[in-house]
Amino acid sequence: MPAKFALHGPVTKNPGDFVTLPGSAFHVPVKGPPIGGPESWTKNDIIEHVKTGMKIELSTMPIYFCALNSIHHDNGGWGTKARFNILAIAEQEMLHLALAGNMLASLGGSQPLYNHKFVPSYPSSILFDNVDMVLRPADKENLECFLKLEAPYMPSESDLLDMHHQAKANNVAPTYMSIGQFYKELERGIQAVAQKDPDLFGGDVYHQFRGADFFDSNMTVITDKDSALKALQTIVDQGEGSLGIPESHYALFVELYQMRMNWKCINYIDEPSTEKYWENGNMVAFFLSLAVNASYCYLLQAIDRFREEDLDSVSQTQLLRQIRRIMVAILSPAMHALAGQEITPGRFAAPCFEFYPPYSEDCLTPSALFNALSALLEMALGVAEDEAVKDEISKIVFSMSDLGPA
C-alpha cells in the first residue's frame, strides 16, 4: 500500500486514487522554546518576536479545540461548563492571534497563517520546560499541560540575578519560562525602541481587525506605542502570566482540573493523524479528517485574505462572514462527526489540524482549496453507511453552498 495520500486534483470515485505520493509526512514543530530578547532591541527584533507570538497563539488553538470536542454533552452539568470555558479560552486565543497580527501590520511586517512552515503539527512542545502540545481529550494529563502552558511565571530575586548574569555572559536573555514572560520581554523591547523611534507603529492601519469585526472593545487597532501595550496587556490579563484574575485562562483551568472527574470524554487514539485513519481502513474518518484539515486551512487563508483587502470593501465584508461561517458551519460540525468514528476498539478519531494539501509545502489557491474541501465532504458522504453520520455530513455539505471564495 502506498504510504502517502493526496487530494487536490480531479475527483474520482475510488478512494485509492488519492493515495499517490511515496514517503513520510512533514512535521513542523511548534516554534520554541523562544530565546529571551536581546539587551539592545531593534525594530526587526520586535517584528520577529511578534511573529513568534502569533505562532504561539496559533499553536494553542487546536489543542484546546480538540479537548473541547472530546467532552460529552450532559445537559447543563460540569461537562457543559467545561465545554463553555474551554471554548471561551480558545476564542480568546483567536483574539490574541488577531491582536498580534494587528501589531505586526502596524510595524510594517506580514506573516501568512496559511503557510506550511507556520502551521504547527502535533505532538510537539513549547517553552523552557518543554510543555507538551498534544491532541488529547480534556483529561487529567491534558489539563495538567494546559495549566503549565498558561501558568504565570513570577521570578524570584535569585532567578532575576541569574538572568542578569546569563544575559551579560551570553548577550541574550534566558530562555522564556512562560508565555507571560515572553510578552513581558516584548513589552520591554517596545518601550526601548519606541523611545528612539516614535513612529515605530506607523505602518498599516487599514488591514487590521477592528472591534466591529470581532471581539468588540477587546480588539485594539495598533497605531502607536500605547495601543500596542494595551494589546499586550489584554493578552496577559486574559491568561498568559496573570495572577489573581478570576476569569484568566490559568484560573479557569485550575477550576476545571479540580472538577475533572465530573465529565466524560471521548477516548481518542494516541497521537492522531489522518494517515493512521487510512492505515486503519476507516475511510469515513480518513475523508472527514482531510476535510477538517482543509477547512482549518481554508479558515486561515480567509484570515490572510481579509488582511489583504481594502478597508470596508465588499470583499472584506464577505470574508468576515466567511470566517464566521467556516468556524461554525464547517469546521466545528466536521470535528464532531470525525470524533464519532471508532478507529480501534474503544478508541476514536480526533481532529488533526494538519496542513492541507498533505505531503506538500505548496499552498492552494482559494478556489482549489474550496473545491478540495467540497470533494472531501462528498467522498466522506459517499463512503458513510450509518444514517446518522450521513445526516451529519449532509448538513455540512449543504452549508458549503455559499462559502466559495469571496
N, C-alpha and C positions, 0 to 999 in steps of 0.2 A: 504494500500500500504506500503511495507517495506520502511524504512527511509534511507537505505543505498544502495549503488551500488558498484560493484567491477568488474574489468575486467583485470585479469592477468592469467586466466586459459584457458581451452578449449573454442574455438569459436563456438557459435551456431547461429542460425538464429532468435532467439527470444530475443529481447531487454530485456524483463523481466527477463531473466536468469541472467542478470548482476546486478540485484538489490537483494542482498542476505544478507547483513550484517546489523543487527539491531544496533541502537544507533545514535549518533550525530557525527559531523565532529570534527577532531582535528584542532586547530588553534594555530599556532606558531607565536607570535608577533615579529615584527622587534625588534631586541635587542636594548634596550635603555630605558631611556636615559643613556648613559655610564657615569660612575663616573670618576671624574678627577684622574689623575695619582698620585701615591704615592710621598711623599717627597724624599724617598730613593728608587730609581728604581733598579730592578733586571732583569736578562735576562728573567725570567719567566713572569714578568710584561710586558715586551716588546712583548713577544710572544702572550700573551692574548690580548694586545691592537691591534696587527696586525690582529689577528683573528676577533676582533670586527670591524676593518677597512674593512676586507673582507665582513663581514655581512652587513655593511652599504652600500658598493658599490653594493652588490648583491641585496639589498632591493630596490635600486632606479631604477634599470634597468626595471623591469616590469611596474612600474607606468609611466615611460617615453615611453616605447613601446606601452602601452595601449593608452596613449594620442595621440601618433603619428598615431596609427591605426585608430583613430576616425576622422581625418581630411580629408574632401573630396578633391579629386584631382580637380585642377582648371586651368590646362594648363599654368603654369608659374606665377600664381598670388601669393598673400600672403599665400594662403594655401600651395602652393608648397614650398615657402620659410620656412614656419613654419615646414613642414614635414622634410625638409632638415636639419634645425637647431636642431630639437629635435632628429633626427637620429644621427647627429654628436655628440650631448651630450651623448646619450645612448651608442654610440660606445666608447666614452672616458671613460664612467663608466666601460665598459668592460676592457679597458686598465688599469684603476685604480685597478680593481679586480685582473688582472694578475700581476701587479706590487706588490700588497700586497701579492699575492701568492708566487711570487719570493722571497720577503723578508722573508716570513715565512720559505721557503725551506732553505734559507741561514742561518737562525737561528737554523736549525735542527728540526723545527716543521712541522706539517702537519694538514690539515683540508679539508676533502672531502666536495665538494659543494653539491653533490647528497646525502643528509643526511636529514632525516625527521626533526631533531632538528635544522638544519641550513637553510633550505629553508623557507623564511618568508611567512606569509599569510597576507591577507588584508581583511578589513581595520585594520590599526594599527597606531602607532605614533612613533616619534623619537625625540631625543634631549630634552633639558630642557623645551622648550616651547611646547612640545607635538605636533610637526608639523604633520599634518595628512598625512598618507600614504594610499591613496585611489585609486582604479582603476576607473578612471573617464575619460571623454573626455577632450580635450585640451580647456577647457572653462575658464571663469574668475576665478571661485573658485579654480580650479586645478592649474592654473598658479600662483595664489597667494601662494599656498602651495609650488610650485616649487621655487618661489622667497625666501620664508622663509627657505627652505631647503638648498639652495645654497648661502644664504646671508653671506657676510663676517661679522665677529664679531670683532669689534675694541673696547676693553675695555677702559673705561675712567680711569683717575687716581684714582678716588674713588672706581671704580669697582676692580681695581688691589689691592687696600688697603684692601677692603672687602675680596677678595680672600685670601690674605695673612693671615688675622686674622682667617678666617674659616679653612684654611689649618692647622694653628697652633693649633686651638682648637680641630679639629676632625682628624688630621693626614692624611687627604686626601684633594686633590684639589677640588674645587667646581664642580658641575655638568656642563658638557660642554654646551655652548651656541650655538655652531656652529660646523659643520664638520671641518672647517678650524682650529678652536681652538683645536679640538680633535687631528688633525695631528701635530699641533704646540707642543702640550704636548708630543706626541710620539717622536718628534724630540728632545725635552729636555731629555727624557729618554734615547734615543740612544746616545746622546752626553755624558751623565753621565756614562752609563755602558761601552761604548767603551773606555773611558778614563782609566778604570780599567781593561778592557778585550779587548786587541787589536784584538783577534781572535773571537770577538762576531759574526761576519758574515762569519765564516769559514766553514759553513755547505755545503749543496748540491748545486752545480752549474750546474749539468748535467741534472736536471729535471726542469729547469726554461724556461719560454718563452723567445725567443730572437727576436731581431728586424727583422731578416729574416723570422720569423714565422708570426708575426703580428706587425703592428704599426711602423715599421721602426725605426728611431732614437729615437722615444719617449719611446720605450721599453728598459728597463735597466736590465741587468743581475747583481744581487746583489752579490758582492764579499767582500765588506769592508764598513766601515762607510761612506765614501764619496759617493759611488754608492747608498747606502741606502738613504742618504739625498737627492741625486739627484732625486731618485724616488719619495720621499715625495714632493719635490718642484714641480715636474711635476703635481702631483695630485692637489696641492694647486693652482698653477698658472692657471690650466685649469678650475678652478671653485670654489672649496670649500675654501672660505676665501680670495679671491683675489679682490683687488680694482684697477680700472684703467686699466684693461687688456681688450681690445675691444672684444676679442673672448672668454672671460671666460663664464662659464655657467650662472653666475649671469647676466652679461651684455646682453647675448643673450635672457635670459628670460625677462629682462626689456623691450627690444625691442619688443618681442612677446606680452607681456602684453599690451603695448601701442597700438599695431596694432590688437588686438584680435578680433575686430569687422569685420575684413576683410576676414574671412574664416568661413566656415560652418563645423559643427561637427555632427557625428552620435550621436544620443541621447541614450546612454547606459542606461540599467536598473540600479537602485541603488544597491550598494554592490553586484556585480555579483558573482555567484557561480555556479558550474556545477550542484549542487543539485537543484538549482532553475530552471534550464532548464529542468531537469527531471520532477519536480513537475508541470511545465507548460505544459508538454506533447510534447515539441518540440524535437523530437528525433534526428533530424539533428544537432541542436545546442548541444544537450547532447553529442553525439558521437564526434562532432568536438571539443567541449570543453575538453573532455577527451584526444583527440588526441593532442591538444595544450599542455595540461599538460604533457603528455607522451613525446612529442618532446622536451619540455623545459627540462625535467629531463634527457632525452637522451643526450641533449647538455651538461648539467652539468656533467653527467657521462663521456662523451667523454673528457672533460677538465681534470677531475680527472685522467682518464686513460693515457692521454698524459703525465702527470707528473710522472707516474709510469714506463714509457717505457725508454729504453736506448737512449741516445742522438744520433740523426741522424739514428736511426734504421728504418727499413721498416715500422714497426708498428706505430712508432711515426709520420712518414710522412703520412701514411694513416689516422691517427687520425686528423692531421691538416686539411687534405682535408675534412674529415667527419665533423669537427666542422664548417667549412665554409658552406658546403652543407646543413647541418641541419638548419642553420640560414636562408639561402637564399631560399632554395627549399622546405623546410617543414614548419618550424615554422612561417615564415612571411606569406606565402600564406594561411596557415591554420587559422591564426588570421584574415586575410582578409575575408575568406569565412565565418567564425563564425560571424563576425560583420554584415553580411548581413541577419542574422536570427532575425526576429521580435519575441520578447517574449511576450510583451503586446502591445496594440495599440500605435504605435509611439515610442516604446522603444525597443532597440535591445541588442543582446548578446555582451558581452565583453570577451576578454581572461582573464582567472582567475589565471593562473600561480600557480596552486596547486601542491602539492607533489603527485607523482604517484608511486605506486597504492594508490587509495583513501582509507581512513579509515584503514590504516596500517602504522606502523613505519618501516617496513622492506623494504630495497632496493631490486630491482630486478637485476638479472644478465643482462649483456648487451644483450644477446640473448633473454631473456624473455621480456625485455623492448622493444626491436626492434619488436618482434613478437606481443606484445600487441598493439604497435603503428600501425603496419600494419593492424591488425584486426580491430582497431577502425576506421581507414580510410575506410576500406572496408564496415564496418557497416554503417558509415555515407553515403557512396555512395549508399548502398542498400536501405536506407530509404528516400533518397532525391527524390523529384518529379520534381522540377524545372530543366530544361535542362541546364541553365547557371550554376547553383550550381553543377550539376553533372559534367559538364565540368571542373569546378574549382577543384573539389575533384579528378577527374580522373588524372589530371596533377600532383597532389601531389602524388597520388598512384604510378604513373609511375616513379616519382623521387626517390621513396623508393627502387627501384630495386637494386641499388648499394650502399646502405647505411647500410648494415648489419654490425655487429661488426667486426672491423679490426683484 
